[in-house]
Amino acid sequence: MRKRDVFINCPFSKDYQPLFQATVFTVLRSGFVPRCALEVDDGSDNRFDKICRIVAECKLGVHDISKTELDSKSRLPRFNMPLELGLFLAAKKFGGSKQSRKKCLIFDRELYRYQKYMSDISGQDIHAHSGIPSRLVAELAAWLRAETKDPKVPGGVAINKEFLKFEKQLPLLLKAIKLARAELTFLDYRKLAENWITVNQR
């Protein structure tokens, strides 16, 4: 299990992208490695097996269970995020001494809202981001800062300012590598953010 790897369990929908990218940037800026199911595109690899493998390799996890709306076509909710949270918690509970050191941060849109649809996790501490990237950055940065114990890691306000600056420069960074925003993959974004942080970090 890799102490610096952070499993990101969140919606990958277009409307969630600002929060997802804020999460990736904050994890990187705090000195950790963001991981998620999008990092490997292999048609021969079973998706659930891939997620299990990533979960097993990550000591930390960030889980956002806020996406509870019904799908416009199926009229059913998406249960991937609660499933992957359950997998992470089960790995901690039943995975042996090494996996028992796992820690996670759980987000919802509002505090206590989760009790209406997933009351079995009432014993967990839930954080609210209200759908606002800066609030997510503040909560996540504080949690990761406590985990890293590195005084050089900035707080959430500073990280959010850097994130906004990076996002403003992203179109030029994409133009330099001849990549359209619509073509941007998770690995592309992670690499661009990582390089930008390395150059601009003070």
KEZAVEX-849417 format. One record per residue (C-alpha): residue in one letter; x, y, z; residue number from 1. Coordinates in nm, 3 decimals. Example, Ala and Ser with C-alpha at 12.3 -4.5 7.8 and 13.67 -1.06 7.14 Angstrom:
<drenvexs>
DRENVEX, r, u, v, w, k
DRENVEX, A, 1.230, -0.450, 0.780, 1
DRENVEX, S, 1.367, -0.106, 0.714, 2
</drenvexs>
This chain:
<drenvexs>
DRENVEX, r, u, v, w, k
DRENVEX, M, 0.000, 0.000, 0.000, 1
DRENVEX, R, 0.139, 0.339, -0.103, 2
DRENVEX, K, 0.117, 0.606, 0.169, 3
DRENVEX, R, 0.107, 0.896, -0.078, 4
DRENVEX, D, -0.158, 0.755, -0.312, 5
DRENVEX, V, -0.510, 0.896, -0.278, 6
DRENVEX, F, -0.806, 0.712, -0.430, 7
DRENVEX, I, -1.059, 0.960, -0.572, 8
DRENVEX, N, -1.412, 0.823, -0.582, 9
DRENVEX, C, -1.645, 1.080, -0.737, 10
DRENVEX, P, -1.878, 1.138, -1.033, 11
DRENVEX, F, -1.704, 1.173, -1.369, 12
DRENVEX, S, -1.995, 1.359, -1.527, 13
DRENVEX, K, -1.940, 1.686, -1.711, 14
DRENVEX, D, -2.123, 1.893, -1.448, 15
DRENVEX, Y, -1.893, 1.760, -1.175, 16
DRENVEX, Q, -1.568, 1.838, -1.360, 17
DRENVEX, P, -1.487, 2.162, -1.169, 18
DRENVEX, L, -1.504, 1.973, -0.838, 19
DRENVEX, F, -1.313, 1.674, -0.976, 20
DRENVEX, Q, -1.032, 1.891, -1.113, 21
DRENVEX, A, -1.018, 2.091, -0.789, 22
DRENVEX, T, -0.976, 1.760, -0.605, 23
DRENVEX, V, -0.695, 1.642, -0.833, 24
DRENVEX, F, -0.510, 1.974, -0.805, 25
DRENVEX, T, -0.543, 1.988, -0.425, 26
DRENVEX, V, -0.418, 1.632, -0.384, 27
DRENVEX, L, -0.115, 1.709, -0.600, 28
DRENVEX, R, -0.041, 2.044, -0.432, 29
DRENVEX, S, -0.056, 1.878, -0.091, 30
DRENVEX, G, 0.219, 1.637, -0.192, 31
DRENVEX, F, 0.011, 1.330, -0.275, 32
DRENVEX, V, -0.067, 1.126, -0.588, 33
DRENVEX, P, -0.428, 1.129, -0.715, 34
DRENVEX, R, -0.556, 0.793, -0.838, 35
DRENVEX, C, -0.889, 0.694, -0.989, 36
DRENVEX, A, -1.056, 0.447, -1.224, 37
DRENVEX, L, -0.986, 0.676, -1.522, 38
DRENVEX, E, -0.611, 0.624, -1.501, 39
DRENVEX, V, -0.619, 0.298, -1.700, 40
DRENVEX, D, -0.808, 0.251, -2.027, 41
DRENVEX, D, -0.774, -0.120, -2.095, 42
DRENVEX, G, -1.066, -0.304, -2.251, 43
DRENVEX, S, -0.925, -0.635, -2.133, 44
DRENVEX, D, -0.926, -0.522, -1.769, 45
DRENVEX, N, -1.244, -0.580, -1.569, 46
DRENVEX, R, -1.351, -0.242, -1.425, 47
DRENVEX, F, -1.436, -0.372, -1.078, 48
DRENVEX, D, -1.105, -0.560, -1.059, 49
DRENVEX, K, -0.925, -0.240, -1.159, 50
DRENVEX, I, -1.101, -0.042, -0.886, 51
DRENVEX, C, -1.020, -0.311, -0.628, 52
DRENVEX, R, -0.655, -0.296, -0.730, 53
DRENVEX, I, -0.637, 0.082, -0.698, 54
DRENVEX, V, -0.820, 0.079, -0.363, 55
DRENVEX, A, -0.575, -0.182, -0.231, 56
DRENVEX, E, -0.280, 0.035, -0.334, 57
DRENVEX, C, -0.407, 0.360, -0.175, 58
DRENVEX, K, -0.376, 0.442, 0.193, 59
DRENVEX, L, -0.605, 0.745, 0.159, 60
DRENVEX, G, -0.940, 0.794, -0.012, 61
DRENVEX, V, -1.160, 1.091, -0.103, 62
DRENVEX, H, -1.522, 0.989, -0.158, 63
DRENVEX, D, -1.799, 1.216, -0.286, 64
DRENVEX, I, -2.145, 1.064, -0.248, 65
DRENVEX, S, -2.332, 1.383, -0.343, 66
DRENVEX, K, -2.456, 1.265, -0.685, 67
DRENVEX, T, -2.798, 1.130, -0.594, 68
DRENVEX, E, -3.011, 1.274, -0.875, 69
DRENVEX, L, -3.208, 1.034, -1.093, 70
DRENVEX, D, -3.073, 0.971, -1.441, 71
DRENVEX, S, -3.289, 1.152, -1.698, 72
DRENVEX, K, -3.323, 0.838, -1.912, 73
DRENVEX, S, -3.332, 0.547, -1.669, 74
DRENVEX, R, -3.498, 0.743, -1.383, 75
DRENVEX, L, -3.260, 0.561, -1.150, 76
DRENVEX, P, -2.974, 0.697, -0.935, 77
DRENVEX, R, -2.606, 0.616, -0.989, 78
DRENVEX, F, -2.470, 0.390, -0.712, 79
DRENVEX, N, -2.104, 0.368, -0.818, 80
DRENVEX, M, -1.982, 0.614, -0.552, 81
DRENVEX, P, -2.153, 0.444, -0.254, 82
DRENVEX, L, -2.034, 0.106, -0.386, 83
DRENVEX, E, -1.671, 0.222, -0.404, 84
DRENVEX, L, -1.695, 0.385, -0.060, 85
DRENVEX, G, -1.822, 0.055, 0.077, 86
DRENVEX, L, -1.534, -0.126, -0.093, 87
DRENVEX, F, -1.281, 0.113, 0.065, 88
DRENVEX, L, -1.435, 0.077, 0.413, 89
DRENVEX, A, -1.447, -0.303, 0.375, 90
DRENVEX, A, -1.079, -0.310, 0.276, 91
DRENVEX, K, -0.999, -0.117, 0.595, 92
DRENVEX, K, -1.217, -0.348, 0.806, 93
DRENVEX, F, -1.128, -0.687, 0.661, 94
DRENVEX, G, -0.804, -0.635, 0.466, 95
DRENVEX, G, -0.553, -0.719, 0.736, 96
DRENVEX, S, -0.311, -0.506, 0.936, 97
DRENVEX, K, -0.173, -0.306, 0.642, 98
DRENVEX, Q, -0.514, -0.216, 0.495, 99
DRENVEX, S, -0.646, -0.126, 0.841, 100
DRENVEX, R, -0.432, 0.190, 0.826, 101
DRENVEX, K, -0.653, 0.334, 0.552, 102
DRENVEX, K, -0.818, 0.673, 0.611, 103
DRENVEX, C, -1.082, 0.851, 0.408, 104
DRENVEX, L, -1.264, 1.180, 0.369, 105
DRENVEX, I, -1.632, 1.163, 0.273, 106
DRENVEX, F, -1.809, 1.452, 0.099, 107
DRENVEX, D, -2.176, 1.522, 0.042, 108
DRENVEX, R, -2.343, 1.838, -0.084, 109
DRENVEX, E, -2.494, 1.914, 0.259, 110
DRENVEX, L, -2.425, 1.792, 0.611, 111
DRENVEX, Y, -2.657, 1.512, 0.727, 112
DRENVEX, R, -2.827, 1.482, 0.385, 113
DRENVEX, Y, -2.670, 1.137, 0.346, 114
DRENVEX, Q, -2.879, 1.010, 0.640, 115
DRENVEX, K, -3.183, 1.011, 0.412, 116
DRENVEX, Y, -3.031, 0.764, 0.163, 117
DRENVEX, M, -2.733, 0.592, 0.331, 118
DRENVEX, S, -2.793, 0.598, 0.706, 119
DRENVEX, D, -2.559, 0.304, 0.773, 120
DRENVEX, I, -2.260, 0.540, 0.758, 121
DRENVEX, S, -2.400, 0.767, 1.030, 122
DRENVEX, G, -2.094, 0.692, 1.242, 123
DRENVEX, Q, -1.864, 0.851, 0.982, 124
DRENVEX, D, -1.763, 1.217, 0.976, 125
DRENVEX, I, -1.915, 1.373, 0.663, 126
DRENVEX, H, -1.792, 1.699, 0.508, 127
DRENVEX, A, -2.007, 1.931, 0.295, 128
DRENVEX, H, -1.886, 2.119, -0.013, 129
DRENVEX, S, -2.223, 2.269, -0.125, 130
DRENVEX, G, -2.117, 2.206, -0.486, 131
DRENVEX, I, -1.857, 2.485, -0.457, 132
DRENVEX, P, -1.498, 2.396, -0.558, 133
DRENVEX, S, -1.337, 2.642, -0.314, 134
DRENVEX, R, -1.520, 2.480, -0.022, 135
DRENVEX, L, -1.409, 2.136, -0.133, 136
DRENVEX, V, -1.048, 2.261, -0.163, 137
DRENVEX, A, -1.061, 2.409, 0.188, 138
DRENVEX, E, -1.192, 2.088, 0.348, 139
DRENVEX, L, -0.965, 1.856, 0.148, 140
DRENVEX, A, -0.652, 2.067, 0.196, 141
DRENVEX, A, -0.701, 2.077, 0.574, 142
DRENVEX, W, -0.742, 1.699, 0.587, 143
DRENVEX, L, -0.439, 1.629, 0.368, 144
DRENVEX, R, -0.228, 1.885, 0.554, 145
DRENVEX, A, -0.293, 1.691, 0.874, 146
DRENVEX, E, -0.198, 1.368, 0.699, 147
DRENVEX, T, 0.125, 1.492, 0.543, 148
DRENVEX, K, 0.252, 1.668, 0.860, 149
DRENVEX, D, 0.459, 1.888, 0.628, 150
DRENVEX, P, 0.461, 2.256, 0.737, 151
DRENVEX, K, 0.550, 2.361, 0.380, 152
DRENVEX, V, 0.213, 2.244, 0.248, 153
DRENVEX, P, -0.010, 2.551, 0.214, 154
DRENVEX, G, -0.363, 2.588, 0.343, 155
DRENVEX, G, -0.681, 2.571, 0.141, 156
DRENVEX, V, -0.706, 2.944, 0.067, 157
DRENVEX, A, -0.358, 2.948, -0.089, 158
DRENVEX, I, -0.418, 2.626, -0.281, 159
DRENVEX, N, -0.747, 2.755, -0.418, 160
DRENVEX, K, -0.574, 3.071, -0.546, 161
DRENVEX, E, -0.315, 2.855, -0.721, 162
DRENVEX, F, -0.588, 2.630, -0.863, 163
DRENVEX, L, -0.773, 2.928, -1.012, 164
DRENVEX, K, -0.449, 3.058, -1.159, 165
DRENVEX, F, -0.373, 2.717, -1.312, 166
DRENVEX, E, -0.725, 2.690, -1.457, 167
DRENVEX, K, -0.685, 3.035, -1.612, 168
DRENVEX, Q, -0.359, 2.929, -1.778, 169
DRENVEX, L, -0.483, 2.585, -1.881, 170
DRENVEX, P, -0.608, 2.690, -2.229, 171
DRENVEX, L, -0.258, 2.815, -2.315, 172
DRENVEX, L, -0.101, 2.498, -2.176, 173
DRENVEX, L, -0.335, 2.288, -2.391, 174
DRENVEX, K, -0.265, 2.500, -2.697, 175
DRENVEX, A, 0.109, 2.445, -2.649, 176
DRENVEX, I, 0.064, 2.067, -2.669, 177
DRENVEX, K, -0.205, 2.087, -2.941, 178
DRENVEX, L, -0.477, 1.933, -2.726, 179
DRENVEX, A, -0.841, 2.043, -2.718, 180
DRENVEX, R, -1.013, 2.078, -2.382, 181
DRENVEX, A, -1.262, 1.810, -2.484, 182
DRENVEX, E, -0.972, 1.568, -2.541, 183
DRENVEX, L, -0.824, 1.622, -2.194, 184
DRENVEX, T, -0.800, 1.293, -2.003, 185
DRENVEX, F, -0.745, 1.240, -1.632, 186
DRENVEX, L, -0.379, 1.152, -1.693, 187
DRENVEX, D, -0.334, 1.461, -1.916, 188
DRENVEX, Y, -0.481, 1.685, -1.648, 189
DRENVEX, R, -0.277, 1.526, -1.370, 190
DRENVEX, K, 0.047, 1.565, -1.565, 191
DRENVEX, L, -0.023, 1.928, -1.665, 192
DRENVEX, A, -0.115, 2.020, -1.306, 193
DRENVEX, E, 0.187, 1.837, -1.168, 194
DRENVEX, N, 0.425, 2.018, -1.407, 195
DRENVEX, W, 0.261, 2.356, -1.335, 196
DRENVEX, I, 0.292, 2.304, -0.960, 197
DRENVEX, T, 0.659, 2.208, -0.994, 198
DRENVEX, V, 0.735, 2.526, -1.191, 199
DRENVEX, N, 0.522, 2.763, -0.982, 200
DRENVEX, Q, 0.561, 2.620, -0.634, 201
DRENVEX, R, 0.721, 2.855, -0.383, 202
</drenvexs>
